[in-house]
Amino acid sequence: MNKLLSLLKGRKLIIRDEQKAKRHLLEKNYFDLINGFETLLLKDDKAIDKEFEGYYFEDFLLLYN
């Protein structure tokens, strides 16, 4: 789980509450929660390196719900 959070942080996703993020990642499928919506929130969806600059983990939760 820590690897997933590190990956998301490395992509500049802002995670305010890591315990809450871990809980949601355990409850929901990573692909459904993150990959399913990432093209909507990527800084540049054509770039090789993925970046979510200015977005929060909660933004993915809002889209998921």
All heavy atoms as TSV, in Angstrom:
chain	resi	resn	atom	element	x	y	z
A	1	MET	N	N	0.822	-1.197	0.000
A	1	MET	CA	C	0.000	0.000	0.000
A	1	MET	C	C	0.868	1.264	0.000
A	1	MET	O	O	0.526	2.234	-0.642
A	1	MET	CB	C	-0.913	-0.036	1.215
A	1	MET	CG	C	-2.030	0.948	1.149
A	1	MET	SD	S	-3.112	0.821	-0.287
A	1	MET	CE	C	-3.600	-0.867	-0.250
A	2	ASN	N	N	1.965	1.209	0.750
A	2	ASN	CA	C	2.862	2.368	0.788
A	2	ASN	C	C	3.477	2.642	-0.579
A	2	ASN	O	O	3.732	3.797	-0.915
A	2	ASN	CB	C	3.953	2.170	1.838
A	2	ASN	CG	C	3.392	2.235	3.241
A	2	ASN	OD1	O	2.409	2.905	3.493
A	2	ASN	ND2	N	4.015	1.523	4.153
A	3	LYS	N	N	3.705	1.592	-1.364
A	3	LYS	CA	C	4.258	1.782	-2.707
A	3	LYS	C	C	3.280	2.529	-3.598
A	3	LYS	O	O	3.678	3.375	-4.391
A	3	LYS	CB	C	4.621	0.438	-3.334
A	3	LYS	CG	C	5.856	-0.179	-2.771
A	3	LYS	CD	C	6.232	-1.434	-3.513
A	3	LYS	CE	C	7.503	-2.018	-2.946
A	3	LYS	NZ	N	7.984	-3.143	-3.740
A	4	LEU	N	N	1.996	2.210	-3.465
A	4	LEU	CA	C	0.985	2.908	-4.269
A	4	LEU	C	C	0.925	4.383	-3.889
A	4	LEU	O	O	0.847	5.246	-4.762
A	4	LEU	CB	C	-0.394	2.270	-4.080
A	4	LEU	CG	C	-0.591	0.901	-4.689
A	4	LEU	CD1	C	-1.989	0.378	-4.347
A	4	LEU	CD2	C	-0.394	0.932	-6.186
A	5	LEU	N	N	0.973	4.657	-2.597
A	5	LEU	CA	C	0.946	6.055	-2.155
A	5	LEU	C	C	2.199	6.793	-2.619
A	5	LEU	O	O	2.102	7.942	-3.055
A	5	LEU	CB	C	0.811	6.140	-0.633
A	5	LEU	CG	C	-0.532	5.700	-0.060
A	5	LEU	CD1	C	-0.522	5.810	1.458
A	5	LEU	CD2	C	-1.682	6.486	-0.644
A	6	SER	N	N	3.343	6.135	-2.550
A	6	SER	CA	C	4.584	6.762	-3.033
A	6	SER	C	C	4.505	7.040	-4.525
A	6	SER	O	O	4.956	8.091	-4.993
A	6	SER	CB	C	5.782	5.861	-2.734
A	6	SER	OG	O	5.986	5.777	-1.357
A	7	LEU	N	N	3.944	6.105	-5.264
A	7	LEU	CA	C	3.773	6.286	-6.708
A	7	LEU	C	C	2.894	7.505	-6.993
A	7	LEU	O	O	3.232	8.355	-7.813
A	7	LEU	CB	C	3.156	5.033	-7.338
A	7	LEU	CG	C	2.798	5.122	-8.813
A	7	LEU	CD1	C	4.059	5.161	-9.666
A	7	LEU	CD2	C	1.927	3.953	-9.205
A	8	LEU	N	N	1.773	7.602	-6.293
A	8	LEU	CA	C	0.855	8.724	-6.497
A	8	LEU	C	C	1.487	10.050	-6.087
A	8	LEU	O	O	1.334	11.057	-6.782
A	8	LEU	CB	C	-0.452	8.479	-5.733
A	8	LEU	CG	C	-1.289	7.316	-6.246
A	8	LEU	CD1	C	-2.439	7.023	-5.291
A	8	LEU	CD2	C	-1.798	7.586	-7.647
A	9	LYS	N	N	2.210	10.055	-4.990
A	9	LYS	CA	C	2.910	11.280	-4.567
A	9	LYS	C	C	3.976	11.671	-5.575
A	9	LYS	O	O	4.181	12.847	-5.846
A	9	LYS	CB	C	3.547	11.089	-3.201
A	9	LYS	CG	C	2.571	11.055	-2.061
A	9	LYS	CD	C	3.351	10.869	-0.775
A	9	LYS	CE	C	2.474	10.606	0.396
A	9	LYS	NZ	N	3.277	10.361	1.610
A	10	GLY	N	N	4.668	10.676	-6.127
A	10	GLY	CA	C	5.671	10.940	-7.150
A	10	GLY	C	C	5.064	11.549	-8.400
A	10	GLY	O	O	5.744	12.241	-9.159
A	11	ARG	N	N	3.790	11.297	-8.594
A	11	ARG	CA	C	3.057	11.882	-9.725
A	11	ARG	C	C	2.391	13.200	-9.342
A	11	ARG	O	O	1.533	13.705	-10.042
A	11	ARG	CB	C	2.018	10.884	-10.238
A	11	ARG	CG	C	2.660	9.659	-10.839
A	11	ARG	CD	C	1.634	8.673	-11.289
A	11	ARG	NE	N	2.297	7.561	-11.971
A	11	ARG	CZ	C	1.667	6.477	-12.392
A	11	ARG	NH1	N	0.365	6.350	-12.219
A	11	ARG	NH2	N	2.331	5.523	-12.992
A	12	LYS	N	N	2.810	13.743	-8.189
A	12	LYS	CA	C	2.369	15.043	-7.671
A	12	LYS	C	C	0.905	15.086	-7.257
A	12	LYS	O	O	0.289	16.154	-7.202
A	12	LYS	CB	C	2.679	16.162	-8.659
A	12	LYS	CG	C	4.157	16.312	-8.934
A	12	LYS	CD	C	4.438	17.483	-9.831
A	12	LYS	CE	C	5.937	17.568	-10.082
A	12	LYS	NZ	N	6.261	18.665	-10.969
A	13	LEU	N	N	0.323	13.928	-6.945
A	13	LEU	CA	C	-1.033	13.906	-6.401
A	13	LEU	C	C	-0.935	14.271	-4.925
A	13	LEU	O	O	-0.084	13.749	-4.200
A	13	LEU	CB	C	-1.656	12.516	-6.552
A	13	LEU	CG	C	-3.111	12.404	-6.115
A	13	LEU	CD1	C	-4.014	13.227	-7.036
A	13	LEU	CD2	C	-3.559	10.957	-6.114
A	14	ILE	N	N	-1.780	15.163	-4.475
A	14	ILE	CA	C	-1.756	15.618	-3.084
A	14	ILE	C	C	-2.620	14.671	-2.251
A	14	ILE	O	O	-3.802	14.479	-2.539
A	14	ILE	CB	C	-2.274	17.060	-2.969
A	14	ILE	CG1	C	-1.423	17.990	-3.841
A	14	ILE	CG2	C	-2.281	17.514	-1.512
A	14	ILE	CD1	C	-2.044	19.344	-4.092
A	15	ILE	N	N	-1.995	14.089	-1.228
A	15	ILE	CA	C	-2.690	13.166	-0.332
A	15	ILE	C	C	-2.652	13.778	1.057
A	15	ILE	O	O	-1.615	13.792	1.716
A	15	ILE	CB	C	-2.043	11.767	-0.356
A	15	ILE	CG1	C	-2.078	11.208	-1.776
A	15	ILE	CG2	C	-2.755	10.842	0.626
A	15	ILE	CD1	C	-1.340	9.914	-1.967
A	16	ARG	N	N	-3.780	14.306	1.497
A	16	ARG	CA	C	-3.837	14.988	2.785
A	16	ARG	C	C	-3.899	14.016	3.954
A	16	ARG	O	O	-3.352	14.292	5.012
A	16	ARG	CB	C	-5.034	15.930	2.843
A	16	ARG	CG	C	-4.903	17.096	1.900
A	16	ARG	CD	C	-6.013	18.071	2.095
A	16	ARG	NE	N	-7.106	17.731	1.198
A	16	ARG	CZ	C	-7.992	18.596	0.757
A	16	ARG	NH1	N	-7.936	19.850	1.144
A	16	ARG	NH2	N	-8.945	18.234	-0.056
A	17	ASP	N	N	-4.606	12.906	3.774
A	17	ASP	CA	C	-4.796	11.929	4.848
A	17	ASP	C	C	-4.402	10.548	4.321
A	17	ASP	O	O	-5.186	9.891	3.644
A	17	ASP	CB	C	-6.254	11.953	5.300
A	17	ASP	CG	C	-6.535	11.073	6.500
A	17	ASP	OD1	O	-5.755	10.130	6.766
A	17	ASP	OD2	O	-7.563	11.310	7.165
A	18	GLU	N	N	-3.181	10.135	4.633
A	18	GLU	CA	C	-2.676	8.873	4.094
A	18	GLU	C	C	-3.457	7.664	4.598
A	18	GLU	O	O	-3.668	6.714	3.850
A	18	GLU	CB	C	-1.189	8.710	4.420
A	18	GLU	CG	C	-0.323	9.619	3.600
A	18	GLU	CD	C	1.148	9.278	3.689
A	18	GLU	OE1	O	1.484	8.131	4.052
A	18	GLU	OE2	O	1.954	10.168	3.376
A	19	GLN	N	N	-3.891	7.695	5.845
A	19	GLN	CA	C	-4.661	6.557	6.379
A	19	GLN	C	C	-5.994	6.417	5.649
A	19	GLN	O	O	-6.417	5.307	5.321
A	19	GLN	CB	C	-4.882	6.718	7.889
A	19	GLN	CG	C	-3.605	6.631	8.698
A	19	GLN	CD	C	-2.844	5.338	8.438
A	19	GLN	OE1	O	-3.414	4.255	8.366
A	19	GLN	NE2	N	-1.535	5.452	8.280
A	20	LYS	N	N	-6.630	7.525	5.390
A	20	LYS	CA	C	-7.893	7.502	4.646
A	20	LYS	C	C	-7.656	7.006	3.222
A	20	LYS	O	O	-8.431	6.207	2.695
A	20	LYS	CB	C	-8.504	8.910	4.626
A	20	LYS	CG	C	-9.819	9.009	3.914
A	20	LYS	CD	C	-10.345	10.439	3.966
A	20	LYS	CE	C	-11.611	10.588	3.174
A	20	LYS	NZ	N	-12.101	11.973	3.169
A	21	ALA	N	N	-6.584	7.456	2.607
A	21	ALA	CA	C	-6.258	7.031	1.245
A	21	ALA	C	C	-6.000	5.528	1.215
A	21	ALA	O	O	-6.483	4.826	0.318
A	21	ALA	CB	C	-5.050	7.800	0.724
A	22	LYS	N	N	-5.247	5.016	2.196
A	22	LYS	CA	C	-4.986	3.580	2.266
A	22	LYS	C	C	-6.291	2.794	2.389
A	22	LYS	O	O	-6.472	1.768	1.746
A	22	LYS	CB	C	-4.079	3.260	3.452
A	22	LYS	CG	C	-2.649	3.668	3.248
A	22	LYS	CD	C	-1.831	3.330	4.480
A	22	LYS	CE	C	-0.412	3.829	4.356
A	22	LYS	NZ	N	0.389	3.507	5.546
A	23	ARG	N	N	-7.181	3.270	3.241
A	23	ARG	CA	C	-8.472	2.596	3.444
A	23	ARG	C	C	-9.263	2.536	2.143
A	23	ARG	O	O	-9.798	1.493	1.779
A	23	ARG	CB	C	-9.259	3.300	4.543
A	23	ARG	CG	C	-10.502	2.544	4.968
A	23	ARG	CD	C	-11.203	3.170	6.161
A	23	ARG	NE	N	-11.734	4.485	5.846
A	23	ARG	CZ	C	-11.286	5.630	6.350
A	23	ARG	NH1	N	-10.263	5.639	7.186
A	23	ARG	NH2	N	-11.831	6.774	6.022
A	24	HIS	N	N	-9.303	3.638	1.419
A	24	HIS	CA	C	-10.046	3.665	0.157
A	24	HIS	C	C	-9.397	2.766	-0.896
A	24	HIS	O	O	-10.092	2.112	-1.660
A	24	HIS	CB	C	-10.173	5.092	-0.373
A	24	HIS	CG	C	-11.219	5.884	0.327
A	24	HIS	ND1	N	-12.570	5.661	0.163
A	24	HIS	CD2	C	-11.113	6.902	1.214
A	24	HIS	CE1	C	-13.252	6.505	0.908
A	24	HIS	NE2	N	-12.384	7.262	1.558
A	25	LEU	N	N	-8.082	2.745	-0.920
A	25	LEU	CA	C	-7.395	1.881	-1.876
A	25	LEU	C	C	-7.609	0.410	-1.554
A	25	LEU	O	O	-7.642	-0.422	-2.454
A	25	LEU	CB	C	-5.905	2.217	-1.928
A	25	LEU	CG	C	-5.564	3.539	-2.612
A	25	LEU	CD1	C	-4.108	3.907	-2.369
A	25	LEU	CD2	C	-5.860	3.466	-4.103
A	26	LEU	N	N	-7.761	0.088	-0.278
A	26	LEU	CA	C	-8.057	-1.294	0.108
A	26	LEU	C	C	-9.499	-1.672	-0.233
A	26	LEU	O	O	-9.775	-2.792	-0.650
A	26	LEU	CB	C	-7.816	-1.499	1.602
A	26	LEU	CG	C	-6.364	-1.602	2.039
A	26	LEU	CD1	C	-6.260	-1.592	3.555
A	26	LEU	CD2	C	-5.721	-2.855	1.470
A	27	GLU	N	N	-10.414	-0.727	-0.048
A	27	GLU	CA	C	-11.842	-0.989	-0.291
A	27	GLU	C	C	-12.173	-1.019	-1.786
A	27	GLU	O	O	-13.071	-1.731	-2.210
A	27	GLU	CB	C	-12.700	0.084	0.372
A	27	GLU	CG	C	-12.677	0.051	1.871
A	27	GLU	CD	C	-13.381	1.242	2.486
A	27	GLU	OE1	O	-13.879	2.125	1.751
A	27	GLU	OE2	O	-13.415	1.309	3.740
A	28	LYS	N	N	-11.467	-0.203	-2.534
A	28	LYS	CA	C	-11.756	-0.060	-3.961
A	28	LYS	C	C	-10.572	-0.580	-4.764
A	28	LYS	O	O	-9.451	-0.548	-4.317
A	28	LYS	CB	C	-12.023	1.399	-4.311
A	28	LYS	CG	C	-13.210	1.986	-3.570
A	28	LYS	CD	C	-13.174	3.490	-3.605
A	28	LYS	CE	C	-14.298	4.132	-2.852
A	28	LYS	NZ	N	-14.236	3.930	-1.403
A	29	ASN	N	N	-10.803	-0.984	-5.911
A	29	ASN	CA	C	-9.760	-1.441	-6.809
A	29	ASN	C	C	-8.947	-0.231	-7.291
A	29	ASN	O	O	-9.513	0.773	-7.706
A	29	ASN	CB	C	-10.444	-2.152	-7.972
A	29	ASN	CG	C	-9.522	-2.644	-9.025
A	29	ASN	OD1	O	-8.675	-1.910	-9.516
A	29	ASN	ND2	N	-9.695	-3.893	-9.386
A	30	TYR	N	N	-7.613	-0.322	-7.247
A	30	TYR	CA	C	-6.749	0.783	-7.684
A	30	TYR	C	C	-7.076	1.189	-9.123
A	30	TYR	O	O	-7.172	2.369	-9.437
A	30	TYR	CB	C	-5.272	0.374	-7.577
A	30	TYR	CG	C	-4.312	1.434	-8.060
A	30	TYR	CD1	C	-3.875	2.435	-7.210
A	30	TYR	CD2	C	-3.858	1.436	-9.374
A	30	TYR	CE1	C	-2.999	3.412	-7.650
A	30	TYR	CE2	C	-2.983	2.417	-9.828
A	30	TYR	CZ	C	-2.560	3.397	-8.952
A	30	TYR	OH	O	-1.708	4.360	-9.399
A	31	PHE	N	N	-7.271	0.195	-9.971
A	31	PHE	CA	C	-7.576	0.507	-11.368
A	31	PHE	C	C	-8.875	1.299	-11.470
A	31	PHE	O	O	-8.939	2.305	-12.173
A	31	PHE	CB	C	-7.687	-0.773	-12.210
A	31	PHE	CG	C	-8.037	-0.476	-13.646
A	31	PHE	CD1	C	-7.056	-0.117	-14.555
A	31	PHE	CD2	C	-9.353	-0.510	-14.077
A	31	PHE	CE1	C	-7.376	0.199	-15.865
A	31	PHE	CE2	C	-9.674	-0.204	-15.385
A	31	PHE	CZ	C	-8.691	0.149	-16.282
A	32	ASP	N	N	-9.907	0.868	-10.772
A	32	ASP	CA	C	-11.192	1.567	-10.837
A	32	ASP	C	C	-11.110	2.975	-10.265
A	32	ASP	O	O	-11.727	3.903	-10.788
A	32	ASP	CB	C	-12.268	0.788	-10.086
A	32	ASP	CG	C	-12.645	-0.508	-10.760
A	32	ASP	OD1	O	-12.340	-0.670	-11.966
A	32	ASP	OD2	O	-13.236	-1.373	-10.089
A	33	LEU	N	N	-10.353	3.128	-9.193
A	33	LEU	CA	C	-10.284	4.422	-8.519
A	33	LEU	C	C	-9.333	5.392	-9.208
A	33	LEU	O	O	-9.679	6.553	-9.430
A	33	LEU	CB	C	-9.859	4.226	-7.060
A	33	LEU	CG	C	-9.775	5.473	-6.200
A	33	LEU	CD1	C	-11.124	6.174	-6.127
A	33	LEU	CD2	C	-9.303	5.117	-4.809
A	34	ILE	N	N	-8.152	4.937	-9.572
A	34	ILE	CA	C	-7.136	5.835	-10.124
A	34	ILE	C	C	-7.070	5.749	-11.645
A	34	ILE	O	O	-7.310	6.729	-12.349
A	34	ILE	CB	C	-5.751	5.551	-9.506
A	34	ILE	CG1	C	-5.786	5.662	-7.975
A	34	ILE	CG2	C	-4.706	6.490	-10.107
A	34	ILE	CD1	C	-6.146	7.021	-7.425
A	35	ASN	N	N	-6.752	4.594	-12.170
A	35	ASN	CA	C	-6.567	4.466	-13.619
A	35	ASN	C	C	-7.837	4.769	-14.402
A	35	ASN	O	O	-7.763	5.276	-15.517
A	35	ASN	CB	C	-6.073	3.070	-13.982
A	35	ASN	CG	C	-4.650	2.822	-13.563
A	35	ASN	OD1	O	-4.017	3.681	-12.963
A	35	ASN	ND2	N	-4.150	1.658	-13.866
A	36	GLY	N	N	-8.971	4.477	-13.823
A	36	GLY	CA	C	-10.228	4.721	-14.516
A	36	GLY	C	C	-10.500	6.193	-14.801
A	36	GLY	O	O	-11.239	6.525	-15.716
A	37	PHE	N	N	-9.886	7.070	-14.006
A	37	PHE	CA	C	-10.159	8.508	-14.143
A	37	PHE	C	C	-8.919	9.352	-14.418
A	37	PHE	O	O	-9.011	10.565	-14.567
A	37	PHE	CB	C	-10.832	9.036	-12.871
A	37	PHE	CG	C	-12.121	8.359	-12.554
A	37	PHE	CD1	C	-12.204	7.457	-11.511
A	37	PHE	CD2	C	-13.251	8.600	-13.312
A	37	PHE	CE1	C	-13.390	6.818	-11.223
A	37	PHE	CE2	C	-14.442	7.960	-13.033
A	37	PHE	CZ	C	-14.512	7.066	-11.988
A	38	GLU	N	N	-7.760	8.706	-14.460
A	38	GLU	CA	C	-6.532	9.499	-14.514
A	38	GLU	C	C	-6.436	10.397	-15.737
A	38	GLU	O	O	-5.908	11.504	-15.648
A	38	GLU	CB	C	-5.299	8.611	-14.401
A	38	GLU	CG	C	-5.009	7.771	-15.596
A	38	GLU	CD	C	-3.775	6.906	-15.420
A	38	GLU	OE1	O	-3.200	6.846	-14.340
A	38	GLU	OE2	O	-3.393	6.290	-16.410
A	39	THR	N	N	-6.944	9.983	-16.879
A	39	THR	CA	C	-6.808	10.828	-18.063
A	39	THR	C	C	-7.575	12.145	-17.904
A	39	THR	O	O	-7.220	13.136	-18.533
A	39	THR	CB	C	-7.294	10.107	-19.344
A	39	THR	OG1	O	-8.620	9.644	-19.151
A	39	THR	CG2	C	-6.385	8.944	-19.684
A	40	LEU	N	N	-8.587	12.158	-17.044
A	40	LEU	CA	C	-9.324	13.391	-16.787
A	40	LEU	C	C	-8.505	14.383	-15.961
A	40	LEU	O	O	-8.712	15.588	-16.062
A	40	LEU	CB	C	-10.629	13.089	-16.046
A	40	LEU	CG	C	-11.639	12.218	-16.778
A	40	LEU	CD1	C	-12.784	11.863	-15.850
A	40	LEU	CD2	C	-12.153	12.935	-18.014
A	41	LEU	N	N	-7.601	13.859	-15.139
A	41	LEU	CA	C	-6.882	14.710	-14.196
A	41	LEU	C	C	-5.395	14.875	-14.482
A	41	LEU	O	O	-4.717	15.637	-13.799
A	41	LEU	CB	C	-7.060	14.159	-12.772
A	41	LEU	CG	C	-8.503	14.051	-12.284
A	41	LEU	CD1	C	-8.555	13.463	-10.889
A	41	LEU	CD2	C	-9.197	15.393	-12.319
A	42	LEU	N	N	-4.887	14.176	-15.461
A	42	LEU	CA	C	-3.467	14.311	-15.783
A	42	LEU	C	C	-3.150	15.704	-16.298
A	42	LEU	O	O	-3.941	16.316	-17.023
A	42	LEU	CB	C	-3.050	13.289	-16.847
A	42	LEU	CG	C	-2.872	11.860	-16.376
A	42	LEU	CD1	C	-2.699	10.935	-17.573
A	42	LEU	CD2	C	-1.689	11.740	-15.433
A	43	LYS	N	N	-1.983	16.194	-15.919
A	43	LYS	CA	C	-1.527	17.499	-16.407
A	43	LYS	C	C	-1.432	17.478	-17.932
A	43	LYS	O	O	-1.867	18.397	-18.605
A	43	LYS	CB	C	-0.173	17.823	-15.778
A	43	LYS	CG	C	0.392	19.144	-16.149
A	43	LYS	CD	C	1.703	19.388	-15.419
A	43	LYS	CE	C	2.308	20.703	-15.830
A	43	LYS	NZ	N	3.588	20.934	-15.144
A	44	ASP	N	N	-0.849	16.400	-18.465
A	44	ASP	CA	C	-0.736	16.219	-19.916
A	44	ASP	C	C	-0.943	14.732	-20.195
A	44	ASP	O	O	-0.068	13.925	-19.913
A	44	ASP	CB	C	0.630	16.674	-20.412
A	44	ASP	CG	C	0.830	16.476	-21.913
A	44	ASP	OD1	O	-0.092	15.984	-22.599
A	44	ASP	OD2	O	1.920	16.816	-22.403
A	45	ASP	N	N	-2.098	14.371	-20.734
A	45	ASP	CA	C	-2.423	12.956	-20.911
A	45	ASP	C	C	-1.601	12.273	-21.998
A	45	ASP	O	O	-1.645	11.067	-22.153
A	45	ASP	CB	C	-3.916	12.746	-21.148
A	45	ASP	CG	C	-4.419	13.361	-22.430
A	45	ASP	OD1	O	-3.717	14.184	-23.037
A	45	ASP	OD2	O	-5.537	13.006	-22.846
A	46	LYS	N	N	-0.803	13.048	-22.730
A	46	LYS	CA	C	0.053	12.465	-23.765
A	46	LYS	C	C	1.511	12.340	-23.324
A	46	LYS	O	O	2.329	11.753	-24.005
A	46	LYS	CB	C	-0.056	13.279	-25.047
A	46	LYS	CG	C	-1.440	13.165	-25.676
A	46	LYS	CD	C	-1.547	14.026	-26.906
A	46	LYS	CE	C	-2.889	14.018	-27.565
A	46	LYS	NZ	N	-4.052	13.823	-26.784
A	47	ALA	N	N	1.821	12.883	-22.163
A	47	ALA	CA	C	3.188	12.845	-21.643
A	47	ALA	C	C	3.548	11.434	-21.176
A	47	ALA	O	O	2.677	10.680	-20.730
A	47	ALA	CB	C	3.342	13.828	-20.493
A	48	ILE	N	N	4.809	11.107	-21.265
A	48	ILE	CA	C	5.280	9.803	-20.804
A	48	ILE	C	C	5.190	9.712	-19.277
A	48	ILE	O	O	4.731	8.715	-18.739
A	48	ILE	CB	C	6.728	9.555	-21.282
A	48	ILE	CG1	C	6.742	9.435	-22.803
A	48	ILE	CG2	C	7.310	8.314	-20.631
A	48	ILE	CD1	C	8.117	9.412	-23.406
A	49	ASP	N	N	5.627	10.763	-18.589
A	49	ASP	CA	C	5.559	10.802	-17.131
A	49	ASP	C	C	4.215	11.377	-16.695
A	49	ASP	O	O	3.862	12.495	-17.079
A	49	ASP	CB	C	6.688	11.652	-16.553
A	49	ASP	CG	C	8.060	11.068	-16.843
A	49	ASP	OD1	O	8.169	9.828	-16.887
A	49	ASP	OD2	O	9.007	11.848	-17.018
A	50	LYS	N	N	3.490	10.618	-15.898
A	50	LYS	CA	C	2.166	11.050	-15.448
A	50	LYS	C	C	2.307	12.016	-14.279
A	50	LYS	O	O	3.069	11.776	-13.350
A	50	LYS	CB	C	1.350	9.837	-15.014
A	50	LYS	CG	C	1.071	8.875	-16.134
A	50	LYS	CD	C	0.298	7.677	-15.622
A	50	LYS	CE	C	0.025	6.697	-16.744
A	50	LYS	NZ	N	-0.735	5.537	-16.268
A	51	GLU	N	N	1.562	13.128	-14.345
A	51	GLU	CA	C	1.535	14.109	-13.259
A	51	GLU	C	C	0.115	14.593	-13.043
A	51	GLU	O	O	-0.599	14.888	-13.991
A	51	GLU	CB	C	2.432	15.311	-13.577
A	51	GLU	CG	C	3.898	15.017	-13.538
A	51	GLU	CD	C	4.744	16.274	-13.705
A	51	GLU	OE1	O	4.198	17.398	-13.709
A	51	GLU	OE2	O	5.965	16.121	-13.826
A	52	PHE	N	N	-0.250	14.678	-11.758
A	52	PHE	CA	C	-1.582	15.168	-11.381
A	52	PHE	C	C	-1.463	16.504	-10.659
A	52	PHE	O	O	-2.109	16.742	-9.653
A	52	PHE	CB	C	-2.275	14.166	-10.447
A	52	PHE	CG	C	-2.416	12.790	-11.014
A	52	PHE	CD1	C	-1.666	11.739	-10.530
A	52	PHE	CD2	C	-3.302	12.547	-12.041
A	52	PHE	CE1	C	-1.810	10.466	-11.038
A	52	PHE	CE2	C	-3.455	11.280	-12.561
A	52	PHE	CZ	C	-2.702	10.237	-12.055
A	53	GLU	N	N	-0.639	17.360	-11.142
A	53	GLU	CA	C	-0.325	18.616	-10.469
A	53	GLU	C	C	-1.589	19.399	-10.113
A	53	GLU	O	O	-2.414	19.698	-10.972
A	53	GLU	CB	C	0.575	19.458	-11.362
A	53	GLU	CG	C	1.200	20.617	-10.646
A	53	GLU	CD	C	2.253	21.291	-11.497
A	53	GLU	OE1	O	3.033	20.574	-12.151
A	53	GLU	OE2	O	2.269	22.521	-11.505
A	54	GLY	N	N	-1.707	19.715	-8.816
A	54	GLY	CA	C	-2.829	20.516	-8.345
A	54	GLY	C	C	-4.074	19.726	-7.991
A	54	GLY	O	O	-5.083	20.304	-7.592
A	55	TYR	N	N	-4.021	18.408	-8.088
A	55	TYR	CA	C	-5.184	17.582	-7.757
A	55	TYR	C	C	-4.940	16.803	-6.478
A	55	TYR	O	O	-3.808	16.522	-6.101
A	55	TYR	CB	C	-5.516	16.612	-8.896
A	55	TYR	CG	C	-6.148	17.300	-10.070
A	55	TYR	CD1	C	-5.411	17.543	-11.222
A	55	TYR	CD2	C	-7.463	17.730	-10.022
A	55	TYR	CE1	C	-5.983	18.186	-12.304
A	55	TYR	CE2	C	-8.037	18.378	-11.091
A	55	TYR	CZ	C	-7.298	18.601	-12.231
A	55	TYR	OH	O	-7.867	19.244	-13.295
A	56	TYR	N	N	-6.051	16.475	-5.822
A	56	TYR	CA	C	-6.037	15.763	-4.555
A	56	TYR	C	C	-6.580	14.347	-4.736
A	56	TYR	O	O	-7.374	14.093	-5.646
A	56	TYR	CB	C	-6.918	16.489	-3.532
A	56	TYR	CG	C	-6.395	17.841	-3.148
A	56	TYR	CD1	C	-6.683	18.963	-3.924
A	56	TYR	CD2	C	-5.617	18.007	-2.010
A	56	TYR	CE1	C	-6.195	20.214	-3.572
A	56	TYR	CE2	C	-5.132	19.256	-1.648
A	56	TYR	CZ	C	-5.419	20.346	-2.432
A	56	TYR	OH	O	-4.933	21.574	-2.089
A	57	PHE	N	N	-6.184	13.462	-3.842
A	57	PHE	CA	C	-6.723	12.104	-3.826
A	57	PHE	C	C	-8.253	12.148	-3.780
A	57	PHE	O	O	-8.925	11.369	-4.432
A	57	PHE	CB	C	-6.159	11.340	-2.615
A	57	PHE	CG	C	-6.578	9.906	-2.571
A	57	PHE	CD1	C	-5.912	8.954	-3.327
A	57	PHE	CD2	C	-7.644	9.513	-1.780
A	57	PHE	CE1	C	-6.305	7.619	-3.291
A	57	PHE	CE2	C	-8.036	8.185	-1.734
A	57	PHE	CZ	C	-7.369	7.245	-2.490
A	58	GLU	N	N	-8.782	13.100	-3.026
A	58	GLU	CA	C	-10.241	13.250	-2.897
A	58	GLU	C	C	-10.911	13.552	-4.242
A	58	GLU	O	O	-12.087	13.230	-4.422
A	58	GLU	CB	C	-10.581	14.346	-1.875
A	58	GLU	CG	C	-10.258	13.967	-0.445
A	58	GLU	CD	C	-8.802	14.210	-0.067
A	58	GLU	OE1	O	-8.014	14.715	-0.882
A	58	GLU	OE2	O	-8.441	13.873	1.081
A	59	ASP	N	N	-10.193	14.157	-5.168
A	59	ASP	CA	C	-10.760	14.422	-6.489
A	59	ASP	C	C	-11.082	13.101	-7.197
A	59	ASP	O	O	-12.110	12.982	-7.866
A	59	ASP	CB	C	-9.801	15.249	-7.342
A	59	ASP	CG	C	-9.620	16.655	-6.812
A	59	ASP	OD1	O	-10.603	17.241	-6.315
A	59	ASP	OD2	O	-8.490	17.162	-6.868
A	60	PHE	N	N	-10.237	12.111	-7.012
A	60	PHE	CA	C	-10.508	10.792	-7.582
A	60	PHE	C	C	-11.721	10.157	-6.901
A	60	PHE	O	O	-12.539	9.514	-7.542
A	60	PHE	CB	C	-9.293	9.873	-7.462
A	60	PHE	CG	C	-8.225	10.166	-8.485
A	60	PHE	CD1	C	-7.205	11.052	-8.207
A	60	PHE	CD2	C	-8.262	9.561	-9.720
A	60	PHE	CE1	C	-6.224	11.313	-9.151
A	60	PHE	CE2	C	-7.287	9.827	-10.681
A	60	PHE	CZ	C	-6.275	10.706	-10.385
A	61	LEU	N	N	-11.831	10.345	-5.583
A	61	LEU	CA	C	-12.987	9.797	-4.854
A	61	LEU	C	C	-14.287	10.428	-5.338
A	61	LEU	O	O	-15.301	9.735	-5.495
A	61	LEU	CB	C	-12.824	10.028	-3.352
A	61	LEU	CG	C	-11.723	9.239	-2.678
A	61	LEU	CD1	C	-11.581	9.669	-1.208
A	61	LEU	CD2	C	-11.982	7.745	-2.763
A	62	LEU	N	N	-14.258	11.730	-5.578
A	62	LEU	CA	C	-15.466	12.401	-6.086
A	62	LEU	C	C	-15.880	11.849	-7.445
A	62	LEU	O	O	-17.066	11.615	-7.693
A	62	LEU	CB	C	-15.230	13.908	-6.189
A	62	LEU	CG	C	-15.141	14.660	-4.876
A	62	LEU	CD1	C	-14.682	16.088	-5.107
A	62	LEU	CD2	C	-16.485	14.633	-4.163
A	63	LEU	N	N	-14.933	11.626	-8.316
A	63	LEU	CA	C	-15.239	11.057	-9.630
A	63	LEU	C	C	-15.733	9.625	-9.497
A	63	LEU	O	O	-16.663	9.213	-10.186
A	63	LEU	CB	C	-14.011	11.090	-10.541
A	63	LEU	CG	C	-13.575	12.470	-11.023
A	63	LEU	CD1	C	-12.215	12.390	-11.683
A	63	LEU	CD2	C	-14.616	13.035	-11.966
A	64	TYR	N	N	-15.151	8.871	-8.598
A	64	TYR	CA	C	-15.534	7.474	-8.396
A	64	TYR	C	C	-16.965	7.383	-7.902
A	64	TYR	O	O	-17.741	6.536	-8.360
A	64	TYR	CB	C	-14.577	6.820	-7.393
A	64	TYR	CG	C	-14.871	5.371	-7.138
A	64	TYR	CD1	C	-14.324	4.383	-7.960
A	64	TYR	CD2	C	-15.666	4.983	-6.069
A	64	TYR	CE1	C	-14.584	3.041	-7.719
A	64	TYR	CE2	C	-15.933	3.651	-5.833
A	64	TYR	CZ	C	-15.389	2.689	-6.661
A	64	TYR	OH	O	-15.657	1.356	-6.422
A	65	ASN	N	N	-17.314	8.248	-6.962
A	65	ASN	CA	C	-18.667	8.212	-6.373
A	65	ASN	C	C	-19.679	8.791	-7.332
A	65	ASN	O	O	-20.799	8.508	-7.328
A	65	ASN	CB	C	-18.702	8.945	-5.047
A	65	ASN	CG	C	-17.926	8.191	-3.988
A	65	ASN	OD1	O	-17.910	6.968	-3.969
A	65	ASN	ND2	N	-17.269	8.906	-3.111
